[in-house]
């Protein structure tokens, strides 16, 4: 009976514990992994084994599958035989001629283990989904940095041209105007090149002429323009990253990208830690990825669990009515879990997943047209879920040997009683009435506030006098608003105008 043994240094063929032929590896770690994956091309071994007579037993399942693919009749070795090979590995390496002696075999096995670990680290680092994770995290960081720099730019350039802040929401457009220079240098071509419509261009020209901002020096302007230049460069880098993530997602995880979209899919991929990890997750976990804080708060306090995490950014969930979002998020997560598994095992693009998801979303929209509000859960039910009631506190006290009356015993152990607070005050020479004495020591009384006002020559009515000294009155606020062309109603619209667009969003 011939035995084919896969070792770390090569493959050997034995007959009655005598080596008949050995096939050493030129690159042990690389070739060993390729054999274990069933991808090795071992033509010399196959040609040799094909000419052998009798039953052939193989020590490794992957090696057996390679032989069977080449029409060689072989069988897997028994478990005891495999264990015996592992126990006598140095002796086998020496017998097969892969090592001089047992010490040399141990050194080679150690070197092989180091090489194998290094190759596995290299293999993991080359995984394309890790590059997608880095790209989407970089995109989010760019948004954060861009928004911070943009806020500083608006505040600084706003000293020179304050009216521009309320008119232009786009970060990129604002930066392009700043790059053009001072407001006196802003021409119609500058606004047109920045991509503003004709109506807004006319408004900008009119406002730049009537601006009340102060002058800005050339030194300050050059620093402000360098900030604007950074924002423009970040904007261009963001565009490149977006297109790169879209291409990579469609290549590596086409089904997952089709269900979730490239940006949302990449963010969920990054939160999961990789495509393989994502494929092993249940749909319920994918549904709440990104809402871990709310989930653990729910588990701790018994509050309502989150319905969605990062999935809220999905267009179907985000645009749905509030009472449908949880159901749609569940349907999307279920299809996303299937799509991730198809992508990991190389099933190709499956369009039926997206079609079934759209059908399910339509069903939810028709079935739950009206909101279905649930009654709030009373707080006492959580106690009853744990089998407890308010009365159970007494049982827990009794388990600790305590009772409600024990508080007084603990006070008495410290030599205190409820009445001791007054004694401690008396030790400090105080009493409840002492507060008034301390005021009287400072020459004050509750009524002194009015005296202190009178010392400053003020009274409650003086506020109006100070207004009149400045030539103002309560009604003047309306006049100042009217000078600026504003009214009280404009305050609300101004607040809406303050809700600027974020970096990277149009």
One Martini backbone bead per residue (centre of mass of N, CA, C, O) as a GRO file, in nm:
protein
  506
    1UNK     BB    1   0.093   0.038   0.025
    2UNK     BB    2   0.048   0.365  -0.064
    3UNK     BB    3   0.180   0.688   0.055
    4UNK     BB    4   0.069   1.025   0.057
    5UNK     BB    5   0.265   1.301   0.184
    6UNK     BB    6   0.205   1.609   0.334
    7UNK     BB    7   0.442   1.859   0.370
    8UNK     BB    8   0.621   2.154   0.430
    9UNK     BB    9   0.860   2.061   0.211
   10UNK     BB   10   0.668   1.833   0.077
   11UNK     BB   11   0.622   1.537  -0.125
   12UNK     BB   12   0.562   1.192  -0.026
   13UNK     BB   13   0.634   0.847  -0.106
   14UNK     BB   14   0.515   0.554   0.055
   15UNK     BB   15   0.636   0.210   0.148
   16UNK     BB   16   0.645   0.073   0.429
   17UNK     BB   17   0.808   0.330   0.554
   18UNK     BB   18   0.928   0.389   0.261
   19UNK     BB   19   1.092   0.595   0.050
   20UNK     BB   20   1.040   0.638  -0.301
   21UNK     BB   21   0.939   0.954  -0.327
   22UNK     BB   22   1.029   1.305  -0.377
   23UNK     BB   23   0.874   1.654  -0.362
   24UNK     BB   24   1.004   1.942  -0.342
   25UNK     BB   25   0.992   2.269  -0.240
   26UNK     BB   26   1.092   2.584  -0.340
   27UNK     BB   27   0.828   2.736  -0.193
   28UNK     BB   28   0.687   2.630   0.075
   29UNK     BB   29   0.456   2.830   0.160
   30UNK     BB   30   0.324   2.874  -0.120
   31UNK     BB   31   0.283   2.570  -0.210
   32UNK     BB   32   0.126   2.475   0.037
   33UNK     BB   33  -0.118   2.667   0.001
   34UNK     BB   34  -0.196   2.572  -0.288
   35UNK     BB   35  -0.264   2.283  -0.201
   36UNK     BB   36  -0.481   2.354   0.020
   37UNK     BB   37  -0.657   2.505  -0.218
   38UNK     BB   38  -0.632   2.333  -0.500
   39UNK     BB   39  -0.402   2.500  -0.709
   40UNK     BB   40  -0.196   2.302  -0.777
   41UNK     BB   41   0.089   2.202  -0.994
   42UNK     BB   42   0.151   1.836  -0.990
   43UNK     BB   43   0.273   1.659  -1.238
   44UNK     BB   44   0.493   1.469  -1.129
   45UNK     BB   45   0.317   1.326  -0.919
   46UNK     BB   46   0.095   1.227  -1.111
   47UNK     BB   47   0.275   1.056  -1.295
   48UNK     BB   48   0.378   0.869  -1.070
   49UNK     BB   49   0.104   0.769  -0.949
   50UNK     BB   50  -0.023   0.652  -1.214
   51UNK     BB   51   0.202   0.397  -1.210
   52UNK     BB   52   0.073   0.279  -0.969
   53UNK     BB   53  -0.005   0.014  -0.764
   54UNK     BB   54  -0.279   0.003  -0.598
   55UNK     BB   55  -0.340   0.148  -0.307
   56UNK     BB   56  -0.407   0.499  -0.231
   57UNK     BB   57  -0.300   0.708   0.028
   58UNK     BB   58  -0.401   1.022   0.181
   59UNK     BB   59  -0.329   1.288   0.416
   60UNK     BB   60  -0.491   1.499   0.230
   61UNK     BB   61  -0.777   1.641   0.105
   62UNK     BB   62  -0.669   1.840  -0.111
   63UNK     BB   63  -0.481   1.632  -0.250
   64UNK     BB   64  -0.707   1.434  -0.323
   65UNK     BB   65  -0.866   1.623  -0.516
   66UNK     BB   66  -0.637   1.657  -0.722
   67UNK     BB   67  -0.615   1.355  -0.800
   68UNK     BB   68  -0.913   1.316  -0.887
   69UNK     BB   69  -0.906   1.525  -1.119
   70UNK     BB   70  -0.672   1.314  -1.251
   71UNK     BB   71  -0.781   1.014  -1.233
   72UNK     BB   72  -0.707   0.911  -0.933
   73UNK     BB   73  -0.705   0.640  -0.726
   74UNK     BB   74  -0.809   0.741  -0.399
   75UNK     BB   75  -0.760   0.775  -0.037
   76UNK     BB   76  -0.823   0.851   0.280
   77UNK     BB   77  -0.680   0.866   0.563
   78UNK     BB   78  -0.679   0.787   0.863
   79UNK     BB   79  -0.680   0.943   1.166
   80UNK     BB   80  -0.448   0.785   1.293
   81UNK     BB   81  -0.246   0.825   1.063
   82UNK     BB   82  -0.238   1.136   1.078
   83UNK     BB   83  -0.144   1.154   1.375
   84UNK     BB   84   0.123   1.000   1.329
   85UNK     BB   85   0.247   1.205   1.135
   86UNK     BB   86   0.245   1.450   1.328
   87UNK     BB   87   0.422   1.309   1.552
   88UNK     BB   88   0.652   1.224   1.304
   89UNK     BB   89   0.766   1.466   1.128
   90UNK     BB   90   1.080   1.473   1.147
   91UNK     BB   91   1.124   1.179   1.047
   92UNK     BB   92   0.990   1.217   0.768
   93UNK     BB   93   1.182   1.438   0.664
   94UNK     BB   94   1.433   1.261   0.677
   95UNK     BB   95   1.332   1.018   0.503
   96UNK     BB   96   1.259   1.213   0.248
   97UNK     BB   97   1.508   1.437   0.236
   98UNK     BB   98   1.443   1.737   0.369
   99UNK     BB   99   1.648   1.641   0.601
  100UNK     BB  100   1.921   1.549   0.783
  101UNK     BB  101   1.788   1.598   1.066
  102UNK     BB  102   1.600   1.678   1.336
  103UNK     BB  103   1.717   1.959   1.379
  104UNK     BB  104   1.682   2.051   1.088
  105UNK     BB  105   1.374   2.008   1.086
  106UNK     BB  106   1.304   2.214   1.309
  107UNK     BB  107   1.420   2.461   1.166
  108UNK     BB  108   1.242   2.439   0.910
  109UNK     BB  109   0.969   2.455   1.056
  110UNK     BB  110   1.014   2.735   1.174
  111UNK     BB  111   1.056   2.888   0.907
  112UNK     BB  112   0.782   2.808   0.791
  113UNK     BB  113   0.603   2.947   1.004
  114UNK     BB  114   0.700   3.234   0.943
  115UNK     BB  115   0.628   3.240   0.641
  116UNK     BB  116   0.327   3.179   0.675
  117UNK     BB  117   0.254   3.429   0.841
  118UNK     BB  118   0.351   3.640   0.636
  119UNK     BB  119   0.168   3.550   0.399
  120UNK     BB  120  -0.102   3.600   0.549
  121UNK     BB  121  -0.064   3.900   0.598
  122UNK     BB  122  -0.034   3.974   0.299
  123UNK     BB  123  -0.308   3.865   0.207
  124UNK     BB  124  -0.484   4.050   0.385
  125UNK     BB  125  -0.365   4.327   0.283
  126UNK     BB  126  -0.467   4.265  -0.027
  127UNK     BB  127  -0.747   4.320   0.032
  128UNK     BB  128  -0.985   4.511  -0.132
  129UNK     BB  129  -1.186   4.588   0.105
  130UNK     BB  130  -0.975   4.750   0.271
  131UNK     BB  131  -0.951   4.982   0.064
  132UNK     BB  132  -1.243   5.071   0.083
  133UNK     BB  133  -1.240   5.147   0.379
  134UNK     BB  134  -1.025   5.369   0.353
  135UNK     BB  135  -1.179   5.543   0.145
  136UNK     BB  136  -1.439   5.606   0.314
  137UNK     BB  137  -1.290   5.728   0.556
  138UNK     BB  138  -1.159   5.955   0.396
  139UNK     BB  139  -1.420   6.088   0.302
  140UNK     BB  140  -1.524   6.160   0.587
  141UNK     BB  141  -1.277   6.328   0.669
  142UNK     BB  142  -1.304   6.541   0.448
  143UNK     BB  143  -1.576   6.650   0.539
  144UNK     BB  144  -1.483   6.741   0.818
  145UNK     BB  145  -1.257   6.932   0.730
  146UNK     BB  146  -1.415   7.106   0.528
  147UNK     BB  147  -1.621   7.221   0.733
  148UNK     BB  148  -1.417   7.358   0.920
  149UNK     BB  149  -1.275   7.543   0.709
  150UNK     BB  150  -1.533   7.681   0.605
  151UNK     BB  151  -1.614   7.825   0.865
  152UNK     BB  152  -1.355   7.996   0.886
  153UNK     BB  153  -1.381   8.136   0.611
  154UNK     BB  154  -1.652   8.281   0.660
  155UNK     BB  155  -1.562   8.448   0.905
  156UNK     BB  156  -1.323   8.596   0.775
  157UNK     BB  157  -1.450   8.703   0.503
  158UNK     BB  158  -1.699   8.835   0.654
  159UNK     BB  159  -1.550   9.101   0.734
  160UNK     BB  160  -1.558   9.198   0.424
  161UNK     BB  161  -1.824   8.995   0.320
  162UNK     BB  162  -2.112   8.931   0.487
  163UNK     BB  163  -2.343   8.882   0.263
  164UNK     BB  164  -2.237   8.605   0.137
  165UNK     BB  165  -2.328   8.391   0.348
  166UNK     BB  166  -2.651   8.406   0.283
  167UNK     BB  167  -2.633   8.341  -0.035
  168UNK     BB  168  -2.406   8.113  -0.002
  169UNK     BB  169  -2.391   7.755   0.042
  170UNK     BB  170  -2.160   7.673  -0.119
  171UNK     BB  171  -1.838   7.585  -0.063
  172UNK     BB  172  -1.709   7.597  -0.345
  173UNK     BB  173  -1.823   7.875  -0.435
  174UNK     BB  174  -1.704   8.043  -0.206
  175UNK     BB  175  -1.404   7.976  -0.264
  176UNK     BB  176  -1.396   8.099  -0.550
  177UNK     BB  177  -1.455   8.391  -0.465
  178UNK     BB  178  -1.214   8.427  -0.276
  179UNK     BB  179  -0.997   8.379  -0.502
  180UNK     BB  180  -1.065   8.656  -0.655
  181UNK     BB  181  -1.090   8.842  -0.389
  182UNK     BB  182  -1.204   9.128  -0.356
  183UNK     BB  183  -1.511   9.281  -0.396
  184UNK     BB  184  -1.403   9.485  -0.614
  185UNK     BB  185  -1.303   9.225  -0.805
  186UNK     BB  186  -1.592   9.138  -0.860
  187UNK     BB  187  -1.728   8.983  -1.131
  188UNK     BB  188  -1.933   8.831  -1.349
  189UNK     BB  189  -1.733   8.604  -1.433
  190UNK     BB  190  -1.684   8.486  -1.155
  191UNK     BB  191  -1.977   8.384  -1.106
  192UNK     BB  192  -2.007   8.217  -1.364
  193UNK     BB  193  -1.757   8.026  -1.316
  194UNK     BB  194  -1.886   7.919  -1.036
  195UNK     BB  195  -2.204   7.841  -1.125
  196UNK     BB  196  -2.411   8.067  -1.132
  197UNK     BB  197  -2.692   8.203  -1.180
  198UNK     BB  198  -2.821   8.489  -1.312
  199UNK     BB  199  -2.984   8.590  -1.066
  200UNK     BB  200  -2.745   8.564  -0.859
  201UNK     BB  201  -2.542   8.748  -1.000
  202UNK     BB  202  -2.698   9.013  -0.966
  203UNK     BB  203  -2.712   9.005  -0.660
  204UNK     BB  204  -2.404   8.999  -0.607
  205UNK     BB  205  -2.337   9.269  -0.743
  206UNK     BB  206  -2.519   9.445  -0.560
  207UNK     BB  207  -2.398   9.361  -0.283
  208UNK     BB  208  -2.097   9.438  -0.337
  209UNK     BB  209  -2.158   9.747  -0.355
  210UNK     BB  210  -2.332   9.752  -0.053
  211UNK     BB  211  -2.127   9.676   0.138
  212UNK     BB  212  -2.029   9.678   0.508
  213UNK     BB  213  -1.756   9.586   0.497
  214UNK     BB  214  -1.437   9.566   0.556
  215UNK     BB  215  -1.125   9.588   0.510
  216UNK     BB  216  -0.852   9.398   0.353
  217UNK     BB  217  -0.557   9.279   0.364
  218UNK     BB  218  -0.319   9.120   0.181
  219UNK     BB  219  -0.223   8.923   0.399
  220UNK     BB  220  -0.502   8.814   0.483
  221UNK     BB  221  -0.598   8.731   0.200
  222UNK     BB  222  -0.383   8.513   0.143
  223UNK     BB  223  -0.474   8.322   0.373
  224UNK     BB  224  -0.768   8.290   0.286
  225UNK     BB  225  -0.695   8.175   0.004
  226UNK     BB  226  -0.554   7.920   0.108
  227UNK     BB  227  -0.807   7.800   0.229
  228UNK     BB  228  -0.969   7.793  -0.037
  229UNK     BB  229  -0.769   7.604  -0.183
  230UNK     BB  230  -0.807   7.361   0.003
  231UNK     BB  231  -1.108   7.319  -0.060
  232UNK     BB  232  -1.077   7.264  -0.361
  233UNK     BB  233  -0.890   7.017  -0.330
  234UNK     BB  234  -1.085   6.849  -0.157
  235UNK     BB  235  -1.308   6.838  -0.370
  236UNK     BB  236  -1.145   6.683  -0.583
  237UNK     BB  237  -1.073   6.437  -0.404
  238UNK     BB  238  -1.365   6.351  -0.350
  239UNK     BB  239  -1.438   6.281  -0.639
  240UNK     BB  240  -1.230   6.057  -0.678
  241UNK     BB  241  -1.325   5.876  -0.444
  242UNK     BB  242  -1.609   5.824  -0.543
  243UNK     BB  243  -1.532   5.683  -0.810
  244UNK     BB  244  -1.354   5.462  -0.682
  245UNK     BB  245  -1.570   5.330  -0.502
  246UNK     BB  246  -1.766   5.257  -0.727
  247UNK     BB  247  -1.580   5.068  -0.884
  248UNK     BB  248  -1.498   4.871  -0.652
  249UNK     BB  249  -1.782   4.779  -0.568
  250UNK     BB  250  -1.868   4.667  -0.853
  251UNK     BB  251  -1.631   4.452  -0.849
  252UNK     BB  252  -1.650   4.310  -0.554
  253UNK     BB  253  -1.973   4.412  -0.471
  254UNK     BB  254  -2.235   4.411  -0.672
  255UNK     BB  255  -2.485   4.329  -0.499
  256UNK     BB  256  -2.443   4.518  -0.260
  257UNK     BB  257  -2.444   4.780  -0.435
  258UNK     BB  258  -2.732   4.738  -0.556
  259UNK     BB  259  -2.887   4.753  -0.282
  260UNK     BB  260  -2.722   5.014  -0.128
  261UNK     BB  261  -2.499   5.126  -0.264
  262UNK     BB  262  -2.184   5.248  -0.257
  263UNK     BB  263  -2.167   5.429  -0.001
  264UNK     BB  264  -2.335   5.265   0.203
  265UNK     BB  265  -2.191   4.996   0.156
  266UNK     BB  266  -1.908   5.095   0.246
  267UNK     BB  267  -1.987   5.173   0.537
  268UNK     BB  268  -2.084   4.891   0.624
  269UNK     BB  269  -1.821   4.748   0.558
  270UNK     BB  270  -1.649   4.909   0.760
  271UNK     BB  271  -1.812   4.831   1.017
  272UNK     BB  272  -1.768   4.516   0.982
  273UNK     BB  273  -1.447   4.469   0.844
  274UNK     BB  274  -1.570   4.308   0.592
  275UNK     BB  275  -1.699   4.083   0.369
  276UNK     BB  276  -1.683   3.820   0.536
  277UNK     BB  277  -1.809   3.929   0.794
  278UNK     BB  278  -2.073   4.022   0.661
  279UNK     BB  279  -2.161   3.733   0.558
  280UNK     BB  280  -2.182   3.624   0.873
  281UNK     BB  281  -2.418   3.807   0.915
  282UNK     BB  282  -2.707   3.895   1.017
  283UNK     BB  283  -2.965   4.101   0.930
  284UNK     BB  284  -3.007   4.232   1.214
  285UNK     BB  285  -2.717   4.347   1.233
  286UNK     BB  286  -2.714   4.518   0.975
  287UNK     BB  287  -2.954   4.705   1.056
  288UNK     BB  288  -2.775   4.822   1.333
  289UNK     BB  289  -2.543   4.940   1.201
  290UNK     BB  290  -2.447   5.235   1.386
  291UNK     BB  291  -2.653   5.163   1.662
  292UNK     BB  292  -2.509   5.067   1.931
  293UNK     BB  293  -2.589   5.267   2.151
  294UNK     BB  294  -2.899   5.224   2.133
  295UNK     BB  295  -2.897   4.919   2.176
  296UNK     BB  296  -2.760   4.913   2.465
  297UNK     BB  297  -2.970   5.098   2.594
  298UNK     BB  298  -3.207   4.908   2.548
  299UNK     BB  299  -3.090   4.663   2.708
  300UNK     BB  300  -3.065   4.827   2.980
  301UNK     BB  301  -3.364   4.995   2.995
  302UNK     BB  302  -3.606   4.903   2.781
  303UNK     BB  303  -3.612   5.048   2.536
  304UNK     BB  304  -3.636   5.120   2.225
  305UNK     BB  305  -3.519   4.989   1.957
  306UNK     BB  306  -3.349   5.016   1.683
  307UNK     BB  307  -3.423   5.024   1.326
  308UNK     BB  308  -3.155   5.186   1.245
  309UNK     BB  309  -2.860   5.293   1.104
  310UNK     BB  310  -2.696   5.335   0.822
  311UNK     BB  311  -2.965   5.272   0.660
  312UNK     BB  312  -3.082   5.566   0.666
  313UNK     BB  313  -2.916   5.652   0.397
  314UNK     BB  314  -3.111   5.512   0.243
  315UNK     BB  315  -3.344   5.603   0.018
  316UNK     BB  316  -3.584   5.420   0.109
  317UNK     BB  317  -3.569   5.497   0.414
  318UNK     BB  318  -3.548   5.811   0.410
  319UNK     BB  319  -3.825   5.852   0.226
  320UNK     BB  320  -3.991   5.726   0.427
  321UNK     BB  321  -4.210   5.690   0.645
  322UNK     BB  322  -4.172   5.652   0.975
  323UNK     BB  323  -4.353   5.375   1.003
  324UNK     BB  324  -4.174   5.224   0.756
  325UNK     BB  325  -3.865   5.211   0.812
  326UNK     BB  326  -3.826   4.944   0.967
  327UNK     BB  327  -3.934   4.753   0.745
  328UNK     BB  328  -3.745   4.842   0.519
  329UNK     BB  329  -3.480   4.786   0.668
  330UNK     BB  330  -3.528   4.483   0.693
  331UNK     BB  331  -3.544   4.419   0.390
  332UNK     BB  332  -3.266   4.532   0.311
  333UNK     BB  333  -3.095   4.356   0.507
  334UNK     BB  334  -3.174   4.081   0.392
  335UNK     BB  335  -3.062   4.133   0.103
  336UNK     BB  336  -2.772   4.213   0.190
  337UNK     BB  337  -2.690   3.940   0.311
  338UNK     BB  338  -2.718   3.779   0.050
  339UNK     BB  339  -2.531   3.953  -0.128
  340UNK     BB  340  -2.269   3.905   0.034
  341UNK     BB  341  -2.259   3.595  -0.013
  342UNK     BB  342  -2.247   3.604  -0.319
  343UNK     BB  343  -1.981   3.770  -0.336
  344UNK     BB  344  -1.790   3.580  -0.179
  345UNK     BB  345  -1.877   3.313  -0.375
  346UNK     BB  346  -1.904   3.409  -0.677
  347UNK     BB  347  -2.213   3.458  -0.823
  348UNK     BB  348  -2.264   3.723  -0.922
  349UNK     BB  349  -2.499   3.903  -1.074
  350UNK     BB  350  -2.824   3.955  -0.904
  351UNK     BB  351  -3.127   4.099  -1.000
  352UNK     BB  352  -3.354   3.967  -0.818
  353UNK     BB  353  -3.297   4.108  -0.552
  354UNK     BB  354  -3.391   4.396  -0.634
  355UNK     BB  355  -3.673   4.318  -0.728
  356UNK     BB  356  -3.772   4.199  -0.455
  357UNK     BB  357  -3.731   4.457  -0.294
  358UNK     BB  358  -3.929   4.639  -0.449
  359UNK     BB  359  -4.178   4.465  -0.392
  360UNK     BB  360  -4.168   4.485  -0.082
  361UNK     BB  361  -4.185   4.795  -0.062
  362UNK     BB  362  -4.462   4.817  -0.196
  363UNK     BB  363  -4.614   4.649   0.014
  364UNK     BB  364  -4.558   4.833   0.254
  365UNK     BB  365  -4.687   5.091   0.135
  366UNK     BB  366  -4.980   4.962   0.113
  367UNK     BB  367  -5.023   4.835   0.403
  368UNK     BB  368  -4.878   5.112   0.549
  369UNK     BB  369  -5.023   5.401   0.516
  370UNK     BB  370  -5.085   5.416   0.810
  371UNK     BB  371  -5.025   5.488   1.120
  372UNK     BB  372  -4.885   5.272   1.391
  373UNK     BB  373  -4.944   5.321   1.707
  374UNK     BB  374  -4.803   5.266   2.012
  375UNK     BB  375  -4.824   5.194   2.326
  376UNK     BB  376  -4.691   5.286   2.601
  377UNK     BB  377  -4.476   5.146   2.820
  378UNK     BB  378  -4.484   5.070   3.126
  379UNK     BB  379  -4.247   5.068   3.374
  380UNK     BB  380  -4.352   4.817   3.541
  381UNK     BB  381  -4.306   4.589   3.325
  382UNK     BB  382  -4.002   4.545   3.361
  383UNK     BB  383  -4.031   4.417   3.636
  384UNK     BB  384  -4.222   4.187   3.547
  385UNK     BB  385  -4.015   4.060   3.345
  386UNK     BB  386  -3.822   3.995   3.605
  387UNK     BB  387  -4.022   3.919   3.845
  388UNK     BB  388  -4.093   4.201   3.964
  389UNK     BB  389  -4.153   4.430   4.234
  390UNK     BB  390  -4.181   4.662   4.470
  391UNK     BB  391  -4.177   4.442   4.696
  392UNK     BB  392  -3.888   4.315   4.629
  393UNK     BB  393  -3.708   4.507   4.787
  394UNK     BB  394  -3.757   4.375   5.061
  395UNK     BB  395  -3.631   4.102   4.987
  396UNK     BB  396  -3.350   4.214   4.921
  397UNK     BB  397  -3.306   4.331   5.201
  398UNK     BB  398  -3.344   4.061   5.354
  399UNK     BB  399  -3.097   3.925   5.216
  400UNK     BB  400  -2.904   4.156   5.354
  401UNK     BB  401  -3.038   4.217   5.644
  402UNK     BB  402  -3.249   4.439   5.577
  403UNK     BB  403  -3.430   4.744   5.644
  404UNK     BB  404  -3.583   5.038   5.666
  405UNK     BB  405  -3.479   5.072   5.972
  406UNK     BB  406  -3.158   5.056   5.924
  407UNK     BB  407  -3.081   5.349   5.883
  408UNK     BB  408  -3.091   5.424   6.183
  409UNK     BB  409  -2.868   5.227   6.268
  410UNK     BB  410  -2.643   5.353   6.096
  411UNK     BB  411  -2.658   5.625   6.236
  412UNK     BB  412  -2.605   5.517   6.527
  413UNK     BB  413  -2.318   5.412   6.457
  414UNK     BB  414  -2.227   5.723   6.396
  415UNK     BB  415  -2.391   5.902   6.615
  416UNK     BB  416  -2.662   5.957   6.468
  417UNK     BB  417  -2.934   6.172   6.379
  418UNK     BB  418  -3.173   6.364   6.258
  419UNK     BB  419  -3.101   6.587   6.486
  420UNK     BB  420  -2.782   6.641   6.430
  421UNK     BB  421  -2.772   6.884   6.243
  422UNK     BB  422  -2.815   7.098   6.465
  423UNK     BB  423  -2.561   7.026   6.624
  424UNK     BB  424  -2.357   7.092   6.401
  425UNK     BB  425  -2.434   7.386   6.388
  426UNK     BB  426  -2.377   7.452   6.687
  427UNK     BB  427  -2.072   7.390   6.665
  428UNK     BB  428  -2.041   7.639   6.452
  429UNK     BB  429  -2.249   7.863   6.562
  430UNK     BB  430  -2.516   7.782   6.422
  431UNK     BB  431  -2.818   7.865   6.249
  432UNK     BB  432  -3.080   7.921   6.062
  433UNK     BB  433  -3.062   8.239   6.145
  434UNK     BB  434  -2.758   8.318   6.054
  435UNK     BB  435  -2.784   8.437   5.772
  436UNK     BB  436  -2.879   8.718   5.868
  437UNK     BB  437  -2.625   8.781   6.031
  438UNK     BB  438  -2.425   8.773   5.797
  439UNK     BB  439  -2.556   9.006   5.651
  440UNK     BB  440  -2.529   9.212   5.883
  441UNK     BB  441  -2.216   9.207   5.883
  442UNK     BB  442  -2.220   9.329   5.579
  443UNK     BB  443  -2.472   9.532   5.576
  444UNK     BB  444  -2.711   9.346   5.495
  445UNK     BB  445  -3.008   9.285   5.309
  446UNK     BB  446  -3.261   9.201   5.119
  447UNK     BB  447  -3.300   9.521   5.051
  448UNK     BB  448  -3.007   9.611   4.936
  449UNK     BB  449  -3.022   9.606   4.628
  450UNK     BB  450  -3.151   9.886   4.601
  451UNK     BB  451  -2.918  10.040   4.734
  452UNK     BB  452  -2.699   9.965   4.527
  453UNK     BB  453  -2.841  10.104   4.297
  454UNK     BB  454  -2.844  10.386   4.430
  455UNK     BB  455  -2.533  10.415   4.439
  456UNK     BB  456  -2.527  10.407   4.112
  457UNK     BB  457  -2.795  10.562   4.022
  458UNK     BB  458  -3.009  10.336   4.019
  459UNK     BB  459  -3.285  10.174   3.865
  460UNK     BB  460  -3.515   9.994   3.717
  461UNK     BB  461  -3.572  10.248   3.525
  462UNK     BB  462  -3.280  10.308   3.394
  463UNK     BB  463  -3.276  10.157   3.124
  464UNK     BB  464  -3.430  10.374   2.968
  465UNK     BB  465  -3.219  10.594   3.007
  466UNK     BB  466  -2.987  10.455   2.861
  467UNK     BB  467  -3.132  10.448   2.596
  468UNK     BB  468  -3.174  10.757   2.575
  469UNK     BB  469  -2.867  10.822   2.565
  470UNK     BB  470  -2.848  10.655   2.284
  471UNK     BB  471  -3.128  10.712   2.131
  472UNK     BB  472  -3.317  10.494   2.246
  473UNK     BB  473  -3.567  10.239   2.209
  474UNK     BB  474  -3.771   9.982   2.182
  475UNK     BB  475  -3.855  10.078   1.891
  476UNK     BB  476  -3.571  10.093   1.742
  477UNK     BB  477  -3.538   9.808   1.636
  478UNK     BB  478  -3.729   9.843   1.397
  479UNK     BB  479  -3.566  10.065   1.255
  480UNK     BB  480  -3.310   9.898   1.212
  481UNK     BB  481  -3.445   9.686   1.043
  482UNK     BB  482  -3.549   9.880   0.819
  483UNK     BB  483  -3.261   9.969   0.728
  484UNK     BB  484  -3.199   9.659   0.644
  485UNK     BB  485  -3.475   9.535   0.533
  486UNK     BB  486  -3.617   9.432   0.793
  487UNK     BB  487  -3.793   9.199   1.004
  488UNK     BB  488  -3.926   8.992   1.227
  489UNK     BB  489  -3.985   8.772   1.012
  490UNK     BB  490  -3.685   8.749   0.909
  491UNK     BB  491  -3.563   8.573   1.134
  492UNK     BB  492  -3.668   8.300   1.040
  493UNK     BB  493  -3.545   8.308   0.754
  494UNK     BB  494  -3.252   8.338   0.858
  495UNK     BB  495  -3.237   8.066   1.002
  496UNK     BB  496  -3.277   7.902   0.747
  497UNK     BB  497  -3.023   8.019   0.598
  498UNK     BB  498  -2.813   7.892   0.813
  499UNK     BB  499  -2.873   7.618   0.668
  500UNK     BB  500  -2.624   7.478   0.544
  501UNK     BB  501  -2.434   7.327   0.337
  502UNK     BB  502  -2.249   7.060   0.321
  503UNK     BB  503  -1.978   6.895   0.258
  504UNK     BB  504  -2.045   6.726  -0.045
  505UNK     BB  505  -2.334   6.867  -0.062
  506UNK     BB  506  -2.616   6.960  -0.293
   0.00000   0.00000   0.00000
